[in-house]
């Protein structure tokens, strides 16, 4: 089964550490002016999704949402969540760690797209 969003081992390890600190987490991939297109990580109770958010799946047991407008651009692509050095969005839970989550992409094959429906 093909997944719309996956995480690297490095991202999964960071998520596990963040869960120890914050508890349940939620990810949101937006296209906003302040955070660019970085995936943002929040304690689950501190972020409310809206009717225009699309649930792509889960990474490391955390729901991963994307804004509907961004989903239109990324619908043909598997999102691969990774971790790189540097500071990302100031509100994202990993910011104090000196690293940031980064979205990489892989275009789905025709067969994969067909299986997604």
PEVEN-V915655 format. One record per residue. RES is the residue in one small letter. PHI is phi in whole degrees, 0 to 359 (999 if undefined). Layout:
((RES & PHI) (RES & PHI))
This chain:
((x & 999) (x & 276) (x & 246) (x & 284) (x & 220) (x & 223) (x & 233) (x & 286) (x & 300) (x & 299) (x & 293) (x & 299) (x & 296) (x & 295) (x & 300) (x & 299) (x & 294) (x & 295) (x & 297) (x & 297) (x & 276) (x & 253) (x & 83) (x & 300) (x & 239) (x & 221) (x & 248) (x & 220) (x & 259) (x & 241) (x & 233) (x & 292) (x & 288) (x & 275) (x & 247) (x & 57) (x & 244) (x & 283) (x & 287) (x & 254) (x & 245) (x & 227) (x & 303) (x & 305) (x & 285) (x & 258) (x & 224) (x & 252) (x & 278) (x & 241) (x & 295) (x & 264) (x & 264) (x & 248) (x & 280) (x & 277) (x & 157) (x & 228) (x & 233) (x & 50) (x & 78) (x & 248) (x & 297) (x & 234) (x & 250) (x & 220) (x & 297) (x & 303) (x & 296) (x & 293) (x & 302) (x & 301) (x & 284) (x & 258) (x & 302) (x & 269) (x & 233) (x & 278) (x & 274) (x & 243) (x & 269) (x & 233) (x & 232) (x & 226) (x & 295) (x & 118) (x & 265) (x & 258) (x & 296) (x & 299) (x & 265) (x & 282) (x & 299) (x & 277) (x & 309) (x & 292) (x & 278) (x & 79) (x & 227) (x & 216) (x & 285) (x & 223) (x & 262) (x & 251) (x & 225) (x & 223) (x & 289) (x & 292) (x & 285) (x & 300) (x & 295) (x & 297) (x & 300) (x & 296) (x & 288) (x & 282) (x & 81))
